[in-house]
Structure formats: C-alpha cells, structure tokens
Amino acid sequence: MFRKTWSLFKPNTVGITNLSICKRYFSGVYVHVEFPTFIDQNQLDWKQINVEMKKFDGLISKTWLEGIDKNSVGGFYEFDTRQNAENYIQNYLKEVTESQLGVEGTYKIYSKDATKNPSVEMNSPFWMSQTK
C-alpha cells in the first residue's frame, strides 16, 4: 500500500489530439521502482529531481509513491519503449539515485499492451481514451 502520490505530468483530459499523444495509448511499458530509505521525504528536492528525470528520452509520466509503514519511496513510470525504460533505470536510477540514497532499489518492467483489455475494463487512466 502507498500513502502519497504525486503526478509528474498533467494528464491529458481533453482527449487524443495529435500523433505524439496518440502513441502513448498504443505501445510502451510500465516500470515500478521502490527504494528503501530512512530519509525524511520533505528534505528531498522533488522539483530538481523531476527536472533531471524529464531529460530522459521516452519518459511519458511518473507517479511518485511513498510506502506506508515501509520507509520507502519510488514510483510508477510509463515509457514509450522498453529500451528507454532500461536506459533510464541504468543511467539514472542505478547511477544517480542509488548513490544518493546509498541503497539499491527494486525495478520491475511490465508490458503495457499485454494488459490493455483488462485495464480498459477497469477504467485505467493509462488507457483513458479507450475506457467506457
């Protein structure tokens, strides 16, 4: 369970209006990341971290997560390709974040398309253009 969520990108509430936005709904991967930490979350510079994360190709969105009673921080990411997700994990999370926090994170990559139909049925915000 998670206590807090923060959205890195404003969701598209108007609908699909161009090809770059449309691409988001038909391909890609999700990544779940979690770091055990005892750092006071209010001391982290979230705005600067967001700026650095946005520099990576293929990052569509991130929802920040903070574990309840687990002393963990992480997120749920959406990437356009698995390659871009793996690049982000290797070149940002492993090299930068792990060195700053001093702990190893856990990383899980999930196929977006493989779970499309059941996600649409459950009104997933990641498939909002195709929900009922």
C-alpha atoms as a printed R data frame, in Angstrom:
    type eleno elety resid chain resno       x      y       z
1   ATOM     1    CA   MET     A     1   0.000  0.000   0.000
2   ATOM     2    CA   PHE     A     2   1.126  3.536  -0.650
3   ATOM     3    CA   ARG     A     3   0.290  6.692   1.221
4   ATOM     4    CA   LYS     A     4   1.100  9.543  -1.136
5   ATOM     5    CA   THR     A     5   1.152 10.020  -4.871
6   ATOM     6    CA   TRP     A     6   2.442 12.930  -6.904
7   ATOM     7    CA   SER     A     7   1.978 13.253 -10.651
8   ATOM     8    CA   LEU     A     8   4.987 14.403 -12.642
9   ATOM     9    CA   PHE     A     9   2.988 15.212 -15.750
10  ATOM    10    CA   LYS     A    10  -0.507 16.633 -16.091
11  ATOM    11    CA   PRO     A    11  -2.802 14.004 -17.587
12  ATOM    12    CA   ASN     A    12  -4.411 14.673 -20.936
13  ATOM    13    CA   THR     A    13  -8.044 15.270 -20.026
14  ATOM    14    CA   VAL     A    14  -9.137 16.704 -23.374
15  ATOM    15    CA   GLY     A    15  -8.566 13.575 -25.444
16  ATOM    16    CA   ILE     A    16  -6.140 12.386 -28.075
17  ATOM    17    CA   THR     A    17  -5.390 15.292 -30.390
18  ATOM    18    CA   ASN     A    18  -2.077 14.522 -32.104
19  ATOM    19    CA   LEU     A    19   0.162 11.614 -33.071
20  ATOM    20    CA   SER     A    20   2.641 12.005 -30.190
21  ATOM    21    CA   ILE     A    21  -0.148 11.813 -27.627
22  ATOM    22    CA   CYS     A    22  -1.848  9.025 -29.575
23  ATOM    23    CA   LYS     A    23   1.352  6.931 -29.480
24  ATOM    24    CA   ARG     A    24   1.114  6.893 -25.702
25  ATOM    25    CA   TYR     A    25  -2.022  4.788 -25.794
26  ATOM    26    CA   PHE     A    26  -0.834  2.054 -28.139
27  ATOM    27    CA   SER     A    27   2.644  0.974 -27.025
28  ATOM    28    CA   GLY     A    28   5.135  1.109 -24.224
29  ATOM    29    CA   VAL     A    29   5.988 -0.279 -20.840
30  ATOM    30    CA   TYR     A    30   5.331  0.468 -17.206
31  ATOM    31    CA   VAL     A    31   8.063  0.459 -14.590
32  ATOM    32    CA   HIS     A    32   7.597  0.111 -10.850
33  ATOM    33    CA   VAL     A    33  10.513  1.312  -8.721
34  ATOM    34    CA   GLU     A    34  10.969  1.217  -4.956
35  ATOM    35    CA   PHE     A    35  13.857  2.295  -2.731
36  ATOM    36    CA   PRO     A    36  14.007  1.532   0.985
37  ATOM    37    CA   THR     A    37  15.005  4.749   2.697
38  ATOM    38    CA   PHE     A    38  15.011  6.421   6.068
39  ATOM    39    CA   ILE     A    39  15.415  9.928   4.624
40  ATOM    40    CA   ASP     A    40  12.782 12.471   5.589
41  ATOM    41    CA   GLN     A    41  10.868 12.816   2.316
42  ATOM    42    CA   ASN     A    42  10.355 16.540   2.949
43  ATOM    43    CA   GLN     A    43  14.125 17.059   2.698
44  ATOM    44    CA   LEU     A    44  14.400 15.755  -0.865
45  ATOM    45    CA   ASP     A    45  14.396 18.329  -3.678
46  ATOM    46    CA   TRP     A    46  11.486 16.863  -5.685
47  ATOM    47    CA   LYS     A    47  11.391 19.738  -8.162
48  ATOM    48    CA   GLN     A    48  15.040 19.293  -9.134
49  ATOM    49    CA   ILE     A    49  14.669 15.518  -9.294
50  ATOM    50    CA   ASN     A    50  11.696 15.958 -11.650
51  ATOM    51    CA   VAL     A    51  13.759 18.272 -13.892
52  ATOM    52    CA   GLU     A    52  16.519 15.652 -14.142
53  ATOM    53    CA   MET     A    53  14.098 12.810 -14.854
54  ATOM    54    CA   LYS     A    54  12.371 14.727 -17.651
55  ATOM    55    CA   LYS     A    55  15.665 14.812 -19.565
56  ATOM    56    CA   PHE     A    56  15.399 11.095 -20.397
57  ATOM    57    CA   ASP     A    57  14.005 10.031 -23.751
58  ATOM    58    CA   GLY     A    58  10.744  8.163 -23.702
59  ATOM    59    CA   LEU     A    59   9.554  9.038 -20.190
60  ATOM    60    CA   ILE     A    60   5.841  9.723 -20.582
61  ATOM    61    CA   SER     A    61   4.831 10.031 -16.942
62  ATOM    62    CA   LYS     A    62   5.733  9.254 -13.367
63  ATOM    63    CA   THR     A    63   3.553  8.994 -10.303
64  ATOM    64    CA   TRP     A    64   5.558  9.366  -7.096
65  ATOM    65    CA   LEU     A    65   4.864  6.757  -4.419
66  ATOM    66    CA   GLU     A    66   5.733  6.677  -0.722
67  ATOM    67    CA   GLY     A    67   5.280  3.411   1.159
68  ATOM    68    CA   ILE     A    68   3.057  3.261   4.190
69  ATOM    69    CA   ASP     A    69   4.955  1.916   7.190
70  ATOM    70    CA   LYS     A    70   7.702  0.697   4.865
71  ATOM    71    CA   ASN     A    71  10.064  3.702   4.809
72  ATOM    72    CA   SER     A    72  10.233  3.514   1.044
73  ATOM    73    CA   VAL     A    73   9.953  5.871  -1.863
74  ATOM    74    CA   GLY     A    74   9.505  5.094  -5.518
75  ATOM    75    CA   GLY     A    75   7.207  5.499  -8.408
76  ATOM    76    CA   PHE     A    76   5.132  4.146 -11.208
77  ATOM    77    CA   TYR     A    77   6.530  5.187 -14.597
78  ATOM    78    CA   GLU     A    78   5.298  4.974 -18.151
79  ATOM    79    CA   PHE     A    79   7.819  4.788 -21.017
80  ATOM    80    CA   ASP     A    80   7.364  4.643 -24.766
81  ATOM    81    CA   THR     A    81   9.748  1.676 -25.190
82  ATOM    82    CA   ARG     A    82  11.445 -0.949 -23.084
83  ATOM    83    CA   GLN     A    83  14.824  0.280 -24.317
84  ATOM    84    CA   ASN     A    84  14.161  3.792 -22.998
85  ATOM    85    CA   ALA     A    85  12.957  2.372 -19.674
86  ATOM    86    CA   GLU     A    86  16.087  0.250 -19.308
87  ATOM    87    CA   ASN     A    87  18.282  3.233 -20.218
88  ATOM    88    CA   TYR     A    88  16.580  5.310 -17.511
89  ATOM    89    CA   ILE     A    89  17.000  2.575 -14.901
90  ATOM    90    CA   GLN     A    90  20.669  2.050 -15.718
91  ATOM    91    CA   ASN     A    91  21.759  5.638 -16.320
92  ATOM    92    CA   TYR     A    92  19.668  7.483 -13.767
93  ATOM    93    CA   LEU     A    93  18.242  5.249 -11.089
94  ATOM    94    CA   LYS     A    94  21.221  2.939 -10.621
95  ATOM    95    CA   GLU     A    95  23.980  5.506 -11.136
96  ATOM    96    CA   VAL     A    96  22.461  8.621  -9.587
97  ATOM    97    CA   THR     A    97  19.645  7.699  -7.236
98  ATOM    98    CA   GLU     A    98  21.274  4.672  -5.642
99  ATOM    99    CA   SER     A    99  24.455  6.652  -4.992
100 ATOM   100    CA   GLN     A   100  22.469  9.493  -3.373
101 ATOM   101    CA   LEU     A   101  20.293  7.252  -1.216
102 ATOM   102    CA   GLY     A   102  23.013  4.695  -0.537
103 ATOM   103    CA   VAL     A   103  20.656  1.762  -1.114
104 ATOM   104    CA   GLU     A   104  19.688 -0.454  -4.029
105 ATOM   105    CA   GLY     A   105  16.246 -0.140  -5.495
106 ATOM   106    CA   THR     A   106  13.955 -2.732  -6.962
107 ATOM   107    CA   TYR     A   107  12.904 -2.336 -10.595
108 ATOM   108    CA   LYS     A   108  10.147 -4.174 -12.416
109 ATOM   109    CA   ILE     A   109   9.229 -3.635 -16.064
110 ATOM   110    CA   TYR     A   110   5.734 -4.546 -17.265
111 ATOM   111    CA   SER     A   111   4.278 -4.779 -20.758
112 ATOM   112    CA   LYS     A   112   1.619 -2.160 -21.362
113 ATOM   113    CA   ASP     A   113  -0.056 -3.804 -24.356
114 ATOM   114    CA   ALA     A   114  -0.321 -7.250 -22.744
115 ATOM   115    CA   THR     A   115  -2.713 -5.870 -20.130
116 ATOM   116    CA   LYS     A   116  -4.666 -3.475 -22.316
117 ATOM   117    CA   ASN     A   117  -8.077 -5.188 -22.369
118 ATOM   118    CA   PRO     A   118  -8.447 -5.835 -18.643
119 ATOM   119    CA   SER     A   119  -7.092 -2.331 -17.921
120 ATOM   120    CA   VAL     A   120  -9.629 -0.691 -20.235
121 ATOM   121    CA   GLU     A   121 -12.365 -2.683 -18.485
122 ATOM   122    CA   MET     A   122 -11.191 -1.244 -15.136
123 ATOM   123    CA   ASN     A   123 -11.068  2.382 -16.428
124 ATOM   124    CA   SER     A   124  -7.298  2.677 -16.126
125 ATOM   125    CA   PRO     A   125  -6.136  6.278 -16.543
126 ATOM   126    CA   PHE     A   126  -3.366  4.969 -18.799
127 ATOM   127    CA   TRP     A   127  -5.975  3.787 -21.283
128 ATOM   128    CA   MET     A   128  -8.440  6.649 -20.696
129 ATOM   129    CA   SER     A   129  -9.096  7.238 -24.393
130 ATOM   130    CA   GLN     A   130 -10.499  3.712 -24.688
131 ATOM   131    CA   THR     A   131 -12.480  3.372 -21.469
132 ATOM   132    CA   LYS     A   132 -16.247  3.165 -21.466
